Amino acid sequence: MAPIDVMQPNVEDELKVSRNLNEITRKTKDNIVNVGHELKAEEFAWYFLFPYGKNGFKEQRPVNITALDYFQFRILGSDTRFQRNDYLFYASFFEYYRIKSTISACGKKIVNQEGAVEDVHLYVKNLRGSAAYWRSALNELLAQIRYLGAPTYFVTFSSNDLDWLDQRKALLIADGRPDVDPSTLDIYETQRLIEKCPVILSRHFMVRVNALMKFIKSNNEVFGGKVKDHWWRIEFQNRGSPHLHMVIWIENHPEFDSEEGKLLLDRNCCCRMPTKEEDPELYELVKKCQIHRHTQTCTKNNTSVRCRFNFPRQQCNETRIVSHSSDDFLRNGGRICLLKRRKEDAWVNNYHPELLRLCTGTMDIQPCGSNEAIAYYIAKYLSKAEPKGVDSGIAQAIQQIQREETDISRKLFRICMKILHERQVSAAECAYRLCHIPLRDSSRSCIFLNTRKPEQRYRILQFDRSGHATGYYSNIFERYEKRPLQNPDYDFANMSLTEFAMLFEPFYPKKVSETEESVDHDAYEERPNTRRPHITLSDKKEMVVRNVPAVVRAPYFIATSDPENFFYSLLLQYMPYRSETELLEGFDNSREAFLD
């Protein structure tokens, strides 16, 4: 604490307090306290959490811990006082330290053989939930669609946080009332618990997602076939409660325009309002969760009065697939099918009867068909990031910073802090990011091959403990060149770089550090570790066979505007070689080598 004779600032000089008690505006230009430099800022601000004024993040410890480790242990600990909304948002301060470490590390990425630092890139995609993060997710999903074809179904599940009794029970346990019957809580008490315990809300929703995925992958009868692949993401309704968007690929699923496909479509995508007599449980679920009611989002980005979800939907005597160029396709809001629908079902949203009973919350299911344009639209919808207004505000701020700052490090830091400042985050989303609960998941890994020429690729320097560069880290191109000469199980002589990257990954004797999407083990199902076959490279390093072949993506080049990189990329991906220099030997350019 400061000495008693130190002049204290006048609060009215620092803050402007309006008649609205919740509205406080800072009058001074600079921050009153720099949290990044003040050693006891956390203890002084949260004195009721630190009654002895010690053991905050900046406390001197025998073993140093990262900001992420510290705040995760606070949030996930048994002391639920640290799960307060205000402390939760403060704990997101760990992203400040991640920005600083990223800026210091990005300068180690170099280009060209001479090792000159020609460009410095800040990988903001490491900030989970940022626009760059979801842009990277979009590229990976598009690569998966190009490799696997269009998905079969697009499914959405929303959180029914006010009515789920199992979630109420979890909230009561966190509130210290495990013996209270969750069915006795009214809506106001449930809402109070949800606002009080956003970490419990987020982790419990993830447990439900895991149970859902385990169910549909182990039960082939749910969709009429095996779920071969999937890709999902978590989104937050109006920056509030989480919900799940998912695309799935069903193995050997018949075409939707065939008779067998229409029968499966009628079974999986239902829009019928059942009677109370024939199925009282399903009747109550459809009535409560699946009846569309107009809200402001119905006319979002649309000047017309018509609901963008196309409600009320037209009556149809039988299910039929519509042409993408037909009027029915446009009237149906771009959906590829018209479901069998009675007049009284005009306001019923699509649902899967079995999954609706299982999840007991609002859901939607749509067939994707075989049209890639529809699949790409769904991919962009799935991986949308911040609202457009936020993105435009950030873009304007970045332009101003680029004009003002000359120092690269300061410029990068200010840009990143502006991005952090402008992001809209709910308490539930903050818990997801802080606890590193997965925001997305896929059945396949995605590998990026930088198929430009060697002098145009980035390489990462390797440093010793004293900070001196000792060489480069190995990459996929070097490993491919050092692949075995022969193997009884693989034809390495005729194996292309793309096939090699899909089938193999580096082997590390020690378990690598946790990935960005798998820190909270209690809220995420770990995949079992299985012993996999190894291959030995010519430099005695090892690689292992992937359990599931990966998806490969590469830079996009246009043959007319950049023919050299376009043809070189194709040669590099699909032409077997032992040394990359072999690809252009005897040719003046890559086009000649490709056409030879």
GUROBA-512312 format. One record per residue (C-alpha): residue number from 0; x, y, z. Coordinates in steps of 0.1 Angstrom, whole numbers, plus 5000, padded with zeros to 4 digits. Layout:
// GUROBA-512312
PT   n   px   py   pz
PT NUM    X    Y    Z
...
//
This chain:
// GUROBA-512312
PT   n   px   py   pz
PT   0 5000 5000 5000
PT   1 5011 5036 4995
PT   2 5023 5057 5025
PT   3 4995 5076 5042
PT   4 5010 5110 5033
PT   5 5011 5103 4996
PT   6 4987 5127 4977
PT   7 4957 5107 4966
PT   8 4941 5116 4932
PT   9 4906 5131 4932
PT  10 4882 5106 4918
PT  11 4861 5133 4901
PT  12 4892 5144 4882
PT  13 4897 5108 4869
PT  14 4861 5097 4863
PT  15 4829 5114 4851
PT  16 4799 5098 4869
PT  17 4765 5104 4853
PT  18 4731 5102 4870
PT  19 4729 5066 4858
PT  20 4749 5047 4884
PT  21 4760 5021 4859
PT  22 4775 5046 4835
PT  23 4811 5057 4843
PT  24 4832 5075 4817
PT  25 4870 5080 4821
PT  26 4880 5117 4818
PT  27 4917 5112 4819
PT  28 4935 5100 4787
PT  29 4957 5074 4803
PT  30 4948 5043 4825
PT  31 4948 5050 4862
PT  32 4966 5017 4868
PT  33 4987 4998 4843
PT  34 4977 4962 4851
PT  35 5006 4948 4831
PT  36 5032 4966 4854
PT  37 5015 4969 4887
PT  38 5026 4940 4908
PT  39 4997 4939 4932
PT  40 4969 4952 4909
PT  41 4950 4919 4911
PT  42 4951 4917 4949
PT  43 4942 4953 4955
PT  44 4913 4952 4930
PT  45 4899 4919 4943
PT  46 4906 4924 4980
PT  47 4877 4901 4990
PT  48 4893 4873 4969
PT  49 4928 4880 4983
PT  50 4922 4889 5019
PT  51 4959 4886 5027
PT  52 4970 4906 4997
PT  53 4992 4878 4982
PT  54 4993 4849 4958
PT  55 4981 4869 4928
PT  56 4995 4863 4893
PT  57 5026 4884 4897
PT  58 5036 4868 4930
PT  59 5072 4856 4931
PT  60 5071 4818 4929
PT  61 5099 4791 4929
PT  62 5085 4779 4896
PT  63 5072 4804 4871
PT  64 5038 4798 4856
PT  65 5022 4813 4825
PT  66 4992 4836 4826
PT  67 4970 4810 4810
PT  68 4980 4783 4836
PT  69 4974 4807 4865
PT  70 4940 4820 4854
PT  71 4928 4785 4844
PT  72 4936 4771 4878
PT  73 4917 4801 4894
PT  74 4887 4796 4872
PT  75 4885 4758 4873
PT  76 4894 4755 4910
PT  77 4869 4744 4937
PT  78 4867 4780 4950
PT  79 4838 4792 4929
PT  80 4842 4828 4940
PT  81 4867 4832 4912
PT  82 4840 4824 4886
PT  83 4823 4857 4891
PT  84 4815 4875 4858
PT  85 4837 4905 4866
PT  86 4868 4884 4875
PT  87 4861 4861 4845
PT  88 4865 4891 4821
PT  89 4896 4903 4840
PT  90 4911 4868 4837
PT  91 4909 4872 4799
PT  92 4939 4894 4805
PT  93 4960 4863 4797
PT  94 4955 4872 4760
PT  95 4975 4904 4766
PT  96 5005 4882 4775
PT  97 4999 4859 4746
PT  98 5000 4890 4723
PT  99 5033 4901 4737
PT 100 5049 4866 4733
PT 101 5035 4863 4698
PT 102 5050 4896 4688
PT 103 5084 4886 4702
PT 104 5083 4852 4684
PT 105 5070 4864 4650
PT 106 5103 4880 4642
PT 107 5119 4846 4641
PT 108 5099 4836 4610
PT 109 5122 4844 4581
PT 110 5120 4840 4543
PT 111 5146 4832 4516
PT 112 5178 4812 4518
PT 113 5199 4841 4530
PT 114 5179 4844 4562
PT 115 5169 4881 4557
PT 116 5139 4891 4576
PT 117 5118 4905 4548
PT 118 5084 4905 4564
PT 119 5070 4902 4599
PT 120 5037 4885 4604
PT 121 5016 4884 4635
PT 122 4995 4853 4636
PT 123 4964 4867 4653
PT 124 4947 4834 4644
PT 125 4962 4821 4676
PT 126 4936 4842 4695
PT 127 4907 4819 4697
PT 128 4874 4834 4685
PT 129 4891 4863 4665
PT 130 4882 4869 4629
PT 131 4916 4855 4618
PT 132 4909 4824 4639
PT 133 4876 4818 4621
PT 134 4891 4826 4587
PT 135 4916 4798 4593
PT 136 4887 4775 4603
PT 137 4869 4784 4571
PT 138 4899 4775 4550
PT 139 4902 4742 4567
PT 140 4865 4734 4563
PT 141 4866 4743 4526
PT 142 4896 4720 4522
PT 143 4876 4692 4539
PT 144 4846 4698 4515
PT 145 4869 4697 4485
PT 146 4884 4664 4497
PT 147 4852 4647 4509
PT 148 4826 4663 4487
PT 149 4795 4682 4500
PT 150 4783 4673 4535
PT 151 4751 4654 4539
PT 152 4733 4673 4566
PT 153 4737 4707 4583
PT 154 4725 4705 4619
PT 155 4721 4731 4647
PT 156 4714 4725 4684
PT 157 4707 4754 4708
PT 158 4712 4755 4745
PT 159 4680 4751 4765
PT 160 4697 4764 4796
PT 161 4665 4774 4815
PT 162 4648 4740 4813
PT 163 4676 4714 4814
PT 164 4673 4697 4848
PT 165 4708 4682 4846
PT 166 4722 4717 4841
PT 167 4702 4731 4869
PT 168 4716 4703 4891
PT 169 4752 4712 4881
PT 170 4744 4749 4889
PT 171 4730 4740 4923
PT 172 4761 4720 4932
PT 173 4783 4749 4922
PT 174 4761 4772 4944
PT 175 4766 4749 4974
PT 176 4730 4735 4974
PT 177 4734 4699 4961
PT 178 4704 4686 4980
PT 179 4679 4710 4964
PT 180 4655 4694 4938
PT 181 4663 4711 4905
PT 182 4627 4708 4893
PT 183 4616 4732 4922
PT 184 4635 4761 4908
PT 185 4615 4788 4891
PT 186 4627 4806 4859
PT 187 4641 4836 4879
PT 188 4662 4815 4902
PT 189 4675 4795 4873
PT 190 4684 4827 4854
PT 191 4702 4840 4885
PT 192 4723 4808 4887
PT 193 4731 4810 4850
PT 194 4744 4845 4854
PT 195 4763 4836 4885
PT 196 4780 4805 4871
PT 197 4789 4810 4834
PT 198 4818 4786 4837
PT 199 4795 4758 4848
PT 200 4771 4767 4820
PT 201 4798 4765 4794
PT 202 4815 4733 4806
PT 203 4781 4715 4810
PT 204 4771 4724 4775
PT 205 4804 4709 4762
PT 206 4797 4677 4782
PT 207 4763 4675 4763
PT 208 4780 4681 4730
PT 209 4804 4653 4737
PT 210 4776 4630 4746
PT 211 4757 4639 4714
PT 212 4787 4633 4692
PT 213 4794 4599 4709
PT 214 4757 4589 4704
PT 215 4755 4598 4667
PT 216 4789 4583 4658
PT 217 4781 4550 4676
PT 218 4745 4546 4663
PT 219 4743 4542 4626
PT 220 4705 4542 4627
PT 221 4702 4579 4637
PT 222 4708 4592 4601
PT 223 4703 4559 4583
PT 224 4741 4554 4579
PT 225 4775 4557 4595
PT 226 4787 4592 4604
PT 227 4819 4591 4584
PT 228 4831 4626 4591
PT 229 4820 4658 4609
PT 230 4829 4694 4615
PT 231 4814 4715 4642
PT 232 4817 4749 4659
PT 233 4803 4766 4689
PT 234 4786 4800 4684
PT 235 4770 4822 4710
PT 236 4734 4835 4706
PT 237 4735 4873 4705
PT 238 4769 4869 4723
PT 239 4751 4849 4750
PT 240 4744 4812 4755
PT 241 4763 4787 4733
PT 242 4748 4767 4705
PT 243 4763 4741 4681
PT 244 4765 4743 4643
PT 245 4776 4710 4626
PT 246 4779 4694 4592
PT 247 4782 4657 4589
PT 248 4790 4633 4561
PT 249 4770 4600 4560
PT 250 4787 4570 4545
PT 251 4769 4555 4514
PT 252 4739 4579 4518
PT 253 4716 4577 4488
PT 254 4710 4608 4466
PT 255 4682 4629 4480
PT 256 4664 4629 4446
PT 257 4661 4591 4447
PT 258 4631 4573 4463
PT 259 4653 4559 4490
PT 260 4669 4593 4496
PT 261 4634 4609 4500
PT 262 4623 4583 4525
PT 263 4654 4590 4546
PT 264 4648 4627 4542
PT 265 4613 4623 4555
PT 266 4626 4604 4585
PT 267 4655 4626 4594
PT 268 4640 4660 4585
PT 269 4605 4662 4600
PT 270 4583 4693 4601
PT 271 4551 4677 4613
PT 272 4533 4688 4645
PT 273 4523 4656 4662
PT 274 4490 4653 4681
PT 275 4490 4652 4719
PT 276 4472 4618 4718
PT 277 4497 4600 4695
PT 278 4529 4612 4712
PT 279 4525 4636 4742
PT 280 4563 4639 4748
PT 281 4571 4649 4712
PT 282 4541 4671 4710
PT 283 4553 4692 4740
PT 284 4589 4693 4727
PT 285 4578 4705 4692
PT 286 4553 4730 4707
PT 287 4579 4745 4730
PT 288 4611 4743 4709
PT 289 4603 4741 4672
PT 290 4575 4766 4666
PT 291 4590 4797 4649
PT 292 4582 4831 4663
PT 293 4593 4862 4645
PT 294 4620 4883 4661
PT 295 4643 4911 4650
PT 296 4667 4886 4634
PT 297 4640 4876 4609
PT 298 4646 4908 4590
PT 299 4683 4912 4597
PT 300 4702 4927 4568
PT 301 4670 4927 4548
PT 302 4649 4957 4540
PT 303 4619 4937 4530
PT 304 4592 4926 4555
PT 305 4596 4889 4546
PT 306 4611 4866 4572
PT 307 4646 4855 4561
PT 308 4639 4820 4575
PT 309 4610 4818 4551
PT 310 4582 4814 4577
PT 311 4554 4806 4573
PT 312 4565 4779 4549
PT 313 4545 4767 4520
PT 314 4523 4736 4521
PT 315 4536 4706 4501
PT 316 4519 4673 4495
PT 317 4551 4653 4492
PT 318 4588 4658 4498
PT 319 4607 4669 4466
PT 320 4641 4682 4457
PT 321 4640 4715 4438
PT 322 4663 4727 4411
PT 323 4688 4754 4420
PT 324 4676 4776 4392
PT 325 4639 4772 4399
PT 326 4615 4797 4415
PT 327 4608 4772 4443
PT 328 4645 4773 4453
PT 329 4643 4811 4457
PT 330 4609 4810 4475
PT 331 4623 4784 4498
PT 332 4651 4806 4510
PT 333 4678 4788 4490
PT 334 4670 4754 4505
PT 335 4673 4724 4482
PT 336 4641 4706 4493
PT 337 4605 4712 4500
PT 338 4594 4689 4529
PT 339 4561 4673 4531
PT 340 4541 4699 4551
PT 341 4505 4703 4560
PT 342 4489 4737 4564
PT 343 4490 4735 4602
PT 344 4527 4728 4600
PT 345 4536 4761 4584
PT 346 4554 4775 4615
PT 347 4571 4742 4625
PT 348 4609 4743 4620
PT 349 4627 4711 4608
PT 350 4637 4686 4635
PT 351 4650 4651 4638
PT 352 4625 4633 4661
PT 353 4651 4611 4679
PT 354 4676 4639 4684
PT 355 4649 4663 4696
PT 356 4640 4638 4723
PT 357 4676 4634 4732
PT 358 4686 4671 4733
PT 359 4653 4686 4745
PT 360 4662 4719 4729
PT 361 4656 4739 4698
PT 362 4673 4723 4668
PT 363 4673 4726 4630
PT 364 4684 4701 4603
PT 365 4688 4707 4566
PT 366 4700 4685 4538
PT 367 4730 4698 4519
PT 368 4727 4679 4487
PT 369 4756 4676 4462
PT 370 4759 4712 4451
PT 371 4792 4726 4461
PT 372 4780 4762 4460
PT 373 4755 4754 4487
PT 374 4782 4736 4507
PT 375 4805 4766 4504
PT 376 4777 4789 4516
PT 377 4772 4767 4546
PT 378 4809 4767 4553
PT 379 4810 4805 4553
PT 380 4780 4806 4576
PT 381 4795 4781 4600
PT 382 4828 4800 4603
PT 383 4815 4836 4606
PT 384 4833 4857 4631
PT 385 4825 4891 4646
PT 386 4796 4913 4634
PT 387 4804 4934 4604
PT 388 4802 4967 4624
PT 389 4829 4954 4647
PT 390 4851 4944 4618
PT 391 4848 4978 4601
PT 392 4856 4996 4633
PT 393 4887 4975 4637
PT 394 4898 4981 4601
PT 395 4895 5018 4605
PT 396 4915 5017 4638
PT 397 4942 4996 4621
PT 398 4946 5021 4593
PT 399 4950 5049 4617
PT 400 4976 5030 4638
PT 401 4996 5021 4606
PT 402 4998 5059 4597
PT 403 5008 5069 4632
PT 404 5033 5042 4643
PT 405 5067 5036 4627
PT 406 5081 5009 4651
PT 407 5070 4975 4639
PT 408 5067 4960 4674
PT 409 5046 4989 4688
PT 410 5025 4989 4656
PT 411 5017 4952 4659
PT 412 5010 4955 4697
PT 413 4986 4984 4693
PT 414 4968 4966 4664
PT 415 4963 4935 4685
PT 416 4952 4954 4716
PT 417 4927 4972 4694
PT 418 4913 4939 4682
PT 419 4910 4926 4717
PT 420 4893 4958 4728
PT 421 4867 4957 4701
PT 422 4857 4920 4704
PT 423 4822 4914 4717
PT 424 4823 4886 4742
PT 425 4797 4872 4766
PT 426 4804 4856 4799
PT 427 4799 4821 4785
PT 428 4822 4828 4755
PT 429 4848 4842 4779
PT 430 4847 4810 4799
PT 431 4851 4790 4766
PT 432 4882 4810 4757
PT 433 4897 4811 4791
PT 434 4892 4774 4799
PT 435 4902 4765 4764
PT 436 4870 4745 4759
PT 437 4870 4736 4721
PT 438 4853 4762 4699
PT 439 4855 4738 4669
PT 440 4863 4702 4661
PT 441 4868 4681 4630
PT 442 4871 4644 4623
PT 443 4903 4651 4602
PT 444 4934 4672 4607
PT 445 4941 4699 4581
PT 446 4977 4703 4568
PT 447 4988 4735 4549
PT 448 5013 4730 4522
PT 449 5030 4762 4512
PT 450 5035 4752 4476
PT 451 5053 4783 4465
PT 452 5089 4781 4453
PT 453 5115 4775 4480
PT 454 5127 4811 4480
PT 455 5092 4824 4487
PT 456 5085 4802 4517
PT 457 5088 4811 4553
PT 458 5111 4790 4576
PT 459 5114 4790 4614
PT 460 5148 4796 4630
PT 461 5160 4773 4658
PT 462 5177 4790 4687
PT 463 5198 4777 4716
PT 464 5195 4788 4752
PT 465 5217 4818 4747
PT 466 5195 4831 4719
PT 467 5218 4823 4690
PT 468 5204 4808 4658
PT 469 5216 4773 4653
PT 470 5196 4763 4621
PT 471 5161 4757 4609
PT 472 5133 4736 4621
PT 473 5125 4707 4598
PT 474 5094 4709 4576
PT 475 5072 4686 4556
PT 476 5092 4692 4524
PT 477 5125 4680 4540
PT 478 5107 4650 4556
PT 479 5092 4640 4522
PT 480 5127 4641 4505
PT 481 5140 4619 4533
PT 482 5112 4593 4531
PT 483 5123 4556 4530
PT 484 5135 4542 4497
PT 485 5112 4512 4501
PT 486 5086 4497 4524
PT 487 5064 4466 4521
PT 488 5033 4486 4529
PT 489 5038 4518 4509
PT 490 5050 4526 4474
PT 491 5073 4555 4485
PT 492 5090 4557 4450
PT 493 5057 4568 4434
PT 494 5042 4586 4464
PT 495 5034 4623 4460
PT 496 5040 4651 4485
PT 497 5002 4654 4491
PT 498 4998 4617 4498
PT 499 5028 4617 4521
PT 500 5014 4647 4541
PT 501 4979 4630 4543
PT 502 4992 4597 4556
PT 503 5021 4606 4580
PT 504 5029 4630 4608
PT 505 5061 4636 4629
PT 506 5067 4613 4658
PT 507 5077 4628 4691
PT 508 5089 4605 4719
PT 509 5076 4629 4746
PT 510 5040 4641 4745
PT 511 5038 4676 4731
PT 512 5022 4704 4750
PT 513 4984 4706 4749
PT 514 4968 4720 4718
PT 515 4946 4751 4718
PT 516 4915 4731 4716
PT 517 4920 4705 4743
PT 518 4931 4719 4776
PT 519 4899 4714 4797
PT 520 4899 4676 4799
PT 521 4868 4674 4821
PT 522 4847 4692 4794
PT 523 4862 4674 4764
PT 524 4863 4638 4755
PT 525 4899 4626 4749
PT 526 4905 4603 4720
PT 527 4921 4571 4730
PT 528 4958 4566 4723
PT 529 4966 4537 4700
PT 530 4999 4523 4689
PT 531 5005 4532 4653
PT 532 5031 4520 4628
PT 533 5063 4540 4624
PT 534 5085 4547 4594
PT 535 5122 4558 4597
PT 536 5135 4586 4575
PT 537 5170 4587 4560
PT 538 5182 4610 4588
PT 539 5170 4584 4614
PT 540 5140 4605 4625
PT 541 5106 4588 4627
PT 542 5071 4595 4615
PT 543 5039 4577 4624
PT 544 5009 4567 4603
PT 545 4978 4589 4609
PT 546 4948 4571 4623
PT 547 4927 4590 4597
PT 548 4942 4606 4566
PT 549 4945 4643 4569
PT 550 4930 4670 4546
PT 551 4956 4690 4526
PT 552 4952 4726 4515
PT 553 4975 4748 4495
PT 554 4977 4784 4483
PT 555 4953 4793 4455
PT 556 4969 4805 4422
PT 557 4953 4815 4390
PT 558 4968 4801 4358
PT 559 4962 4832 4337
PT 560 4976 4858 4362
PT 561 5003 4837 4379
PT 562 5011 4807 4357
PT 563 5046 4801 4372
PT 564 5033 4795 4407
PT 565 5001 4778 4394
PT 566 5020 4750 4376
PT 567 5048 4748 4401
PT 568 5022 4742 4429
PT 569 5007 4713 4409
PT 570 5041 4698 4402
PT 571 5051 4700 4439
PT 572 5019 4685 4451
PT 573 5014 4656 4427
PT 574 5048 4648 4410
PT 575 5070 4624 4430
PT 576 5106 4636 4436
PT 577 5136 4629 4458
PT 578 5150 4664 4455
PT 579 5128 4695 4448
PT 580 5153 4707 4422
PT 581 5144 4677 4400
PT 582 5110 4693 4392
PT 583 5124 4720 4369
PT 584 5156 4703 4356
PT 585 5159 4708 4319
PT 586 5130 4732 4316
PT 587 5129 4770 4315
PT 588 5097 4774 4336
PT 589 5072 4753 4355
PT 590 5046 4754 4327
PT 591 5069 4736 4304
PT 592 5078 4710 4331
PT 593 5041 4704 4338
PT 594 5031 4700 4301
PT 595 5060 4677 4293
//
